[in-house]
Amino acid sequence: MRLPSVSGRFYPSDPDSLRDVIESCFLHRLGPGIPGHGTGSRSIRGAVAPHAGYMASGMNAAHTYAAIMEDGLPEAYVIIGPDHHGIVPTVSMCSEGYMTSFGECRVHEDICRRLSRSIPDRPDHHMYEHSVEVQVPFIQSIDPDPRIVPIIMGDQSFGSAKMLAEAISDSCEGYDVIVLASTDMSHYIPKSEATRLDGMVLDRVRSMDAEGMMGCVRGNRVSMCGPGPVSVAMMCSKGCSAEILAYTDSFDSLCTDEDSVVGYASAVFRKG
């Protein structure tokens, strides 16, 4: 299985401490509160959550996971994160379960088998990348027996995103899944500028304009690390409406330098 790379740094390595930290993310003044249980009538097809350390972005991410829990749990979570290490030339999946402080989170074997026909199955590409890993303990906290499909994007062009969205849609046919995009927003710029630039991007997300969102990021040089995964989640959620659940930044959560913040956003894409 794929061993943790950021346990003890981005989130606690002790399971009891991790449980307490995740609960504190929900209860934080920036969080959504403790979620209720869903009725099973699901509407969420895609989602967005940040992937920084939990003390910085966990309370923002909690909004996405509260919405999923209250909406009802899917059969699988397709988690797409950006490659921060320059290892992945295009796109790669991992057919090995992810180990976290809570134990192993198993993959959805059939979806992984189908998807491996379209994209490389390279668990070694996932060894050091945190963007998928950081989402997994949150999923384990709301779902007693989750199945995941981990994917990392190196090539975040719109063409690559469109190809991946088609491969995921084909591979997930017949299954009830959520396609979860893992991304942070603007990096290390003044708070006012991050709010302005990220607001432009989120406006395109709100209008479900995947290609326009990618163009906005590139045209305005927004230092968002995962526009590709967000575009894929949007394209896999055709016919859905977008709901931006929360936008915060590292100054809001950590009270650090207001002139050098990282932005965080949570969102869901609902059918009907």
Secondary structure as UniProt FT lines:
FT   TURN            8..10
FT   HELIX           15..27
FT   TURN            29..30
FT   STRAND          44..49
FT   HELIX           54..58
FT   HELIX           59..71
FT   STRAND          76..82
FT   STRAND          91..93
FT   STRAND          98..100
FT   TURN            101..102
FT   STRAND          103..105
FT   HELIX           109..115
FT   TURN            116..118
FT   HELIX           123..126
FT   HELIX           130..133
FT   HELIX           135..142
FT   STRAND          148..153
FT   HELIX           158..171
FT   TURN            172..174
FT   STRAND          177..182
FT   STRAND          187..189
FT   HELIX           191..206
FT   TURN            207..208
FT   HELIX           210..219
FT   TURN            220..221
FT   HELIX           227..235
FT   TURN            236..239
FT   STRAND          240..249
FT   HELIX           250..254
FT   TURN            258..259
FT   STRAND          261..271
//
